[in-house]
Amino acid sequence: MVDHKLLRLHQIRYGVDVTPYDWAWNLSGAALLVVGVVLGARAARWDGAGTGS
């Protein structure tokens, strides 16, 4: 994000509106982050449930 937006390095497309690409990239990254958090929470809960007795 810093390289692409703030420093304007390594722009994928020149001369076109890159907003749709930015939204697609950021939303896919957010979706992967949510999936990772959910899987991590489920793994932690599963690990804690198995050590009870």
C-alpha positions, 0 to 999 in steps of 0.5 A: 500500500505504501509503495503503490499509493504513497510513493507511487512506485510499481503502478500496474497500469498507467493512463487508466483509472486504477481505483477498481484495481485498488478496491479489488486488491484491498477487498480480497486482502481484507477477505483473506484477513477475515478468513485467517482471523476466523480460522485462528479463533476456531483453532484456538477454541478447538485447542482449548476445548480438548485440554479440559479434563 
